[in-house]
Structure formats: C-alpha cells, structure tokens
Amino acid sequence: MAGMNLLDMIMAAQGGKIAKSAGGQFGLNAKQSQSAIAALLPAISSALKKNTASPQGLAGLLSALQNNDHGRYMDNPDVYSHSATRNEGNNILGHLFGSKDVSRAVAGHAAKRSGIGADILKKMLPMVATMAMGSLSKQTAQPSMASQLAGLALGGGRQQSGGLGSLLGAPTGGNARRQRGYQQQQQQGMGILGKLLDADGDGSVMDDVLGMAMKQMMGR
C-alpha cells in the first residue's frame, strides 16, 4: 500500500471486500458502495487535515493511531455489520466534525455527487470514518513511515523523554534554534500525513462545505 492515498487503500483493501461489506449493510452493490465512499471520504480527509494542522492535533492523531487497533477495519469485512464499528465511527466523527449538523451537510453534498440517498450516506459516514483511521493505521505502521514518525515523536532523538509530547513545542527556556527545529519536525510530520490524506481533487470543495456547516452550527 506504499504511496497510496486513503481512497486507494480503502478501495483495494481485502480485494474490495471492505468497501463492498460496508455498503452492503444498506443494500448497495459493489459499484454503489465505492461511489458512496468516494463521495464521503473527502470530508473526512479535509477534517483530518484541519485537525493535524496544529502540533497538538498531529500528536493526538499519532497517539490514536499508535494506541488503538484501527487496523482491524482494513482486515475484516465482517466488522461493518457490528454496532461497535458504527459507535466508534460516530466517536471519530464527533471529534472531527463536532456536530451531527455537519454530518448531515456532508451527506447532503455527497448525495448530489454520487446519486445515492443522503439518508443512506449519513449512516455510512461512521463506517467511512473507521476506514480512514484503519487506512492511516496500516500506512503509518509500515517500517519506512513508522521510523520517520517515530523520529518526529522523539523530537529528533534529543528530547526522547517527551515522546509525542515533544511535538507540542520546544521545552520552556529552549533557544530559538531548537524551537525552529521542532517547527520543522512538525511541518515534516504534517507533510507525511498530508500526502495520505489527499483522497481526491474534491478537497477544496469539502473545505467549503465543512466551513459553511460549521458557521451555521455556531450561529445557532
């Protein structure tokens, strides 16, 4: 899966069985399942990009990927028939979107793009969220990428006691050079994950959809 983005990884997982299983819960065939995932994933990718644009967000994502078995969502198609999968997906969406109103806006936009009903897409959205985390978990666990991310988490080897916390910034009293070093590490980490999060060319559109939904939510 090296060099693939999230959409590629999800569609290829278990020979397409992962995508088919998720859509099959709602009566979708394999082609419709892929269309639904392709229409929903850019919103999740955009939200993940926004969350990892800060050192705290990047550290939080790396911690979640390291400490939870998200990879199982790419290994076993049967998990998409379990309520626990939907529950975890809703928890992920709650963290990324912050409101069910945003999920409804995302489903509505995806419905126009895919031709699949918004009610079905809203129910699929938690599953796609678990797929995204599962794909990231698989990719970041590969030795080449794991070593790069481990180096970032350890602050370049000098502040190893901080673990992922070293991504949050230079220690109190650190000099300007050390601070710049941490900033460069953070940017490198965001760049590594950013390539994975490019689901397709619809990202800028989804940024607008998410932004409008967030404004509507805040205006209430």
N, C-alpha and C positions, 0 to 999 in steps of 0.2 A: 504493500500500500504506500510505499515511499513516494513522495512527490505528488500524491493525490490530494484534492481538496475534500471537504466534508461530503459534498454531494456525490462525488465519485466513489468515496469509500462506502457510503450508505447503499448506493445502488449496486455495488459489487459484493457487498457482504453476504457470505454464505450463498454465492451464486444467484443473488437476487431474492433469496427466500426471506430475508429480513424485511425488505420493503413490501413484498407480497403478503407476508403474515400480518403486518400492521394494517394495511388497507383491507385485508380480508375480514377483519373484525367488523367492518361496516359495509360488506357486500361489494367491495371494489375488486376489479380484476387486477392483474399484474401491471398492465399499462396505466390504468387509472391510479393505482397506488403510487407509481413512480411520478405521475403528474402532480398528485397531491403533495408528495414530499418535496418535489422541486419547487412548488409554489409556496410552501410554508417555510422551508429552510432559510431563505434569505433573511427573514425577520429575526430568526434565532441567531444567525451569523452576525447580523448588524448589532443586536443587543449584546452579544458576547464581545464584539469589538469595542463597543462603548464601555462595557464593564472592565475590560482589560487595558483601557487607555490610561489608567492610573496605576501606579505601583501597587497600591492596596488591592485593586481589582485583579491584577496579574497574579499577585501572591495568593489571593483567595482561590482563583481558578486552579493554579498549580497544586495547591493544597487539596482541593476537592478531587482532582484527578489522581493524586497520589494515595489518598486515604479512603477512597471508595471504589467498589468493584463495578465501575461503569462499563467496563469492557464486556461484561456478560450480555449487554444489549446488542452486541455485534456477533455473539457466538451462538445464541439460542433463539430461533424464531418463535418458539413457544411462549417466551416471556411476554409477548404482546397480548396474550389472552388473559394475563393476570392483572387483577386490580392493583396490586402493589406497584406495577410498572406505571400505570396511569397516575397513581398517587405521587410517585417520585417525580414523574414528568411535570405534574402540576406544581410541585415544590420548586422545581427548576424554573418554571415559567414565572412563578411568584417572585423569585429572586431577580429574574431578568427583566420582566415587564412591570411588576408591581401592582397590576390591576387586571381583573377579568375584562374590563373595558378594552384594554389594549389587545388582549387575545381575540376579542370579537372583531376589532378593527383589522387585525392581521388576517383572520379567517375570511372576512368580507373581501379584502383585497385579493387573497389567494383564490377565492371562488371566481372572481372575474377573470383571473388569469388562467385557471385550469378548467372552468366549466363544471366543477364539482360543487355540490351544495355547501354553503357556509356552515350549516349545522354539522355536517359530517367532518368538515375540515377543522372545526373548533374541537371536536372530540379527538381528532387525530393529532392535534398540535402537541399535547403532552408526550405522545409517543415519539414524535419527531424530535422533541427536546431531549429525550433519553438517547435517541440515536446519535444526536450531535455530540453529547457528552461521551457516549460509547466510542465514537469515532476518534474524538480527541484523545481519549484514554489510550486507545490502541496505538495511535500515531506517536504520542509523546512517550510511550513505553519502549519504542524502538531504540536500540542501543545508541545509534548516532545522535538522535534527537534528545534522548534521555541524558546523555553526557553533557550536551550543550545546556540543557535546562538545569541540570544539577550544578554546573559551574556557575550559572546565574544565581541559583538559590543559595549557593555557598559564598556569594559575594566575591568571586574570583579567587577563593582559597585563603583569603586573609582574615575574614571575619566569619569563620566557619561556625562559631557557636551560635550565630544568629539564625542559621537555617534560612527558611523562606522569609523570615522577618528582615533579613538584610536587604531585601528588595524594597522595603518601605522607605529607605533613605540612608544617608550616611549617619554614623553614630554622632551623638552630641559632642561638639568640640572638634569634629573631623575637619581637616583642611579642605580648601577649595578643590585641590586636585583629586582627593579621594571622593569628594562629592560628585565631581564630573564623571569619575569612573563608575560610580553607582548609576548615574543617569544614563550613561552609555549602555550599561548592562541591562537596565530596564527597557531601553529602546530596542536593544537586540532581542530580548525576550518577547516583546510585543511584535516585532517583525517576524520572528519564527512562527508564532501562533497566527499572525495576521494572514500569512500565506495559506494556512489550513482553513481559515475562516472565510475565504473567498469562495462562497458557494456558487455564484454565477454573476452575471452582469447586472442583476436587479438590485444590488445592494444599495445604490443611491436612492432608488425609488422607495425601498423599505425604510431607509433612514427618514424619508419624508412622512411615510405612513406612521411610523412609530412616534415621530415628533408631534404630528397632529393629534394622535391619540393621547399622548402624554399631556399636551396642552388642554385638551378637552377634560381630561381627568382632573387636572389641577384647577380648572375653572369652576368645578362643581362645589 
